[in-house]
Amino acid sequence: MAKEKVVLITGASSGIGAMTAKILVQNGHKVILTARRKEKLDELVDYLGEEHAVAVQADATQMNELTQVVQVGLKKFGRLDVAFANAGMGVSSAGVEKGEPEQWDKMIQININALLYTAKVTLPHLRESVGQFIITSSAAGRRPIKGSVYGATKWFAYGFGQNLVEEMQEWGGRCTTIAPGMVNTPFFDEAKPDKLSPVDVADAVLFAIEADERNCVREIFLMPTK
Ligand SMILES: NC(=O)c1ccc[n+]([C@@H]2O[C@H](COP(=O)([O-])OP(=O)(O)OC[C@H]3O[C@@H](n4cnc5c(N)ncnc54)[C@H](OP(=O)(O)O)[C@@H]3O)[C@@H](O)[C@H]2O)c1
């Protein structure tokens, strides 16, 4: 089995983040879970077991709240090996002309600012453990989509990941950007059973963190077959 890693996951109350927590714990890792919905996080800790998981409610757009998450996680598990910046949202009004700036502001806060804050508060600890930073970008951050402001935030996430690889490389750290196509999660109002499953993305995270230290998996691009 791979060396046990302590992994902080943002957006752990639902979809990709919650499934990643399950897959990581099944494979012998420890998880620090955060999101705004405390009851969802508590349910997940009950399922995973308190010896493997800790939950800290936080709004990831607030850097002081993220700092608190890291502190609680460090107190519980003693170190941080991986931070998975996964929290994010879309908008209901697509495009620019028909888009709503209030929705853009909220989305930019979580998809861009919270990603930066997550990196800012975890990097000193990842430097100590010579650890890894993982980002959920999207296929929408790898290919143009007509007028998509959501896609543009995910291009940011992708570009930031590429730049962070270079910064972390200076001390032997690794950064992985995961870009999935459509995944069947509560991100969408209707189920998408023929698209990717959250398990597919969780497996990609597991692959990236269990890869040999000499191997920096810089990006993983997943698309539904159909
Ligand atoms: N589903 C897809 O097709 C797809 C494809 C590519 C990329 N992605 C990306 O994958 C990531 C996870 O999405 P998902 O599909 O798993 O959707 P989801 O089930 O809606 O999960 C989104 C998660 O983000 C958290 N979140 C949102 N705003 C937050 C905030 N201000 N502070 C803290 N946490 C916040 C939510 O938790 P709370 O509401 O409890 O705070 C939730 O846990 C997102 O970055 C999304 O853009 C999704």
The ligand as an SDF file (V2000), in Angstrom:
LIG
                    3D

 48 52  0  0  0  0  0  0  0  0999 V2000
  -19.9710   18.1250  -12.1610 N   0  0  0  0  0  0  0  0  0  0  0  0
  -19.2810   18.4110  -13.2560 C   0  0  0  0  0  0  0  0  0  0  0  0
  -19.6850   18.1170  -14.4080 O   0  0  0  0  0  0  0  0  0  0  0  0
  -17.9370   19.0530  -13.1430 C   0  0  0  0  0  0  0  0  0  0  0  0
  -17.0590   18.9690  -14.2360 C   0  0  0  0  0  0  0  0  0  0  0  0
  -15.8050   19.5600  -14.1440 C   0  0  0  0  0  0  0  0  0  0  0  0
  -15.4370   20.2260  -12.9960 C   0  0  0  0  0  0  0  0  0  0  0  0
  -16.3120   20.3020  -11.9590 N   0  0  0  0  0  0  0  0  0  0  0  0
  -15.8690   21.0100  -10.7610 C   0  0  0  0  0  0  0  0  0  0  0  0
  -15.7860   20.0560   -9.7130 O   0  0  0  0  0  0  0  0  0  0  0  0
  -15.8650   20.7320   -8.4560 C   0  0  0  0  0  0  0  0  0  0  0  0
  -16.8360   19.9840   -7.5550 C   0  0  0  0  0  0  0  0  0  0  0  0
  -18.1240   20.0610   -8.1360 O   0  0  0  0  0  0  0  0  0  0  0  0
  -19.2030   18.8890   -8.0540 P   0  0  0  0  0  0  0  0  0  0  0  0
  -19.5450   18.4930   -9.4330 O   0  0  0  0  0  0  0  0  0  0  0  0
  -18.7860   17.8630   -7.0910 O   0  0  0  0  0  0  0  0  0  0  0  0
  -20.4680   19.7590   -7.5460 O   0  0  0  0  0  0  0  0  0  0  0  0
  -21.2660   19.8010   -6.1710 P   0  0  0  0  0  0  0  0  0  0  0  0
  -21.7430   18.4410   -5.8410 O   0  0  0  0  0  0  0  0  0  0  0  0
  -22.2320   20.9020   -6.3530 O   0  0  0  0  0  0  0  0  0  0  0  0
  -20.1540   20.2170   -5.0860 O   0  0  0  0  0  0  0  0  0  0  0  0
  -19.6710   21.5250   -4.9490 C   0  0  0  0  0  0  0  0  0  0  0  0
  -18.9680   21.6120   -3.6230 C   0  0  0  0  0  0  0  0  0  0  0  0
  -18.3920   22.9290   -3.4860 O   0  0  0  0  0  0  0  0  0  0  0  0
  -18.7130   23.3960   -2.1880 C   0  0  0  0  0  0  0  0  0  0  0  0
  -18.7590   24.8740   -2.1630 N   0  0  0  0  0  0  0  0  0  0  0  0
  -19.4070   25.7060   -3.0070 C   0  0  0  0  0  0  0  0  0  0  0  0
  -19.2810   26.9800   -2.6080 N   0  0  0  0  0  0  0  0  0  0  0  0
  -18.5320   26.9520   -1.4690 C   0  0  0  0  0  0  0  0  0  0  0  0
  -18.0450   27.9400   -0.5760 C   0  0  0  0  0  0  0  0  0  0  0  0
  -18.3010   29.2490   -0.7440 N   0  0  0  0  0  0  0  0  0  0  0  0
  -17.2820   27.5400    0.4660 N   0  0  0  0  0  0  0  0  0  0  0  0
  -17.0210   26.2380    0.6790 C   0  0  0  0  0  0  0  0  0  0  0  0
  -17.4380   25.2580   -0.1410 N   0  0  0  0  0  0  0  0  0  0  0  0
  -18.1920   25.6120   -1.1910 C   0  0  0  0  0  0  0  0  0  0  0  0
  -20.0650   22.7800   -1.8640 C   0  0  0  0  0  0  0  0  0  0  0  0
  -20.2280   22.6990   -0.4570 O   0  0  0  0  0  0  0  0  0  0  0  0
  -21.2670   23.5580    0.4270 P   0  0  0  0  0  0  0  0  0  0  0  0
  -22.4230   23.9420   -0.4400 O   0  0  0  0  0  0  0  0  0  0  0  0
  -21.6270   22.6290    1.5430 O   0  0  0  0  0  0  0  0  0  0  0  0
  -20.4430   24.7180    0.8980 O   0  0  0  0  0  0  0  0  0  0  0  0
  -19.8940   21.3930   -2.4530 C   0  0  0  0  0  0  0  0  0  0  0  0
  -19.2760   20.5340   -1.5060 O   0  0  0  0  0  0  0  0  0  0  0  0
  -16.2540   22.1730   -8.7780 C   0  0  0  0  0  0  0  0  0  0  0  0
  -15.0930   22.9800   -8.7380 O   0  0  0  0  0  0  0  0  0  0  0  0
  -16.7770   22.0890  -10.2060 C   0  0  0  0  0  0  0  0  0  0  0  0
  -16.6330   23.3080  -10.8930 O   0  0  0  0  0  0  0  0  0  0  0  0
  -17.5440   19.7210  -11.9890 C   0  0  0  0  0  0  0  0  0  0  0  0
  1  2  1  0
  2  3  2  0
  2  4  1  0
  4  5  1  0
  4 48  2  0
  5  6  2  0
  6  7  1  0
  7  8  2  0
  8  9  1  0
  8 48  1  0
  9 10  1  0
  9 46  1  0
 10 11  1  0
 11 12  1  0
 11 44  1  0
 12 13  1  0
 13 14  1  0
 14 15  2  0
 14 16  1  0
 14 17  1  0
 17 18  1  0
 18 19  2  0
 18 20  1  0
 18 21  1  0
 21 22  1  0
 22 23  1  0
 23 24  1  0
 23 42  1  0
 24 25  1  0
 25 26  1  0
 25 36  1  0
 26 27  1  0
 26 35  1  0
 27 28  2  0
 28 29  1  0
 29 30  1  0
 29 35  2  0
 30 31  1  0
 30 32  2  0
 32 33  1  0
 33 34  2  0
 34 35  1  0
 36 37  1  0
 36 42  1  0
 37 38  1  0
 38 39  2  0
 38 40  1  0
 38 41  1  0
 42 43  1  0
 44 45  1  0
 44 46  1  0
 46 47  1  0
M  CHG  2   8   1  16  -1
M  END
$$$$
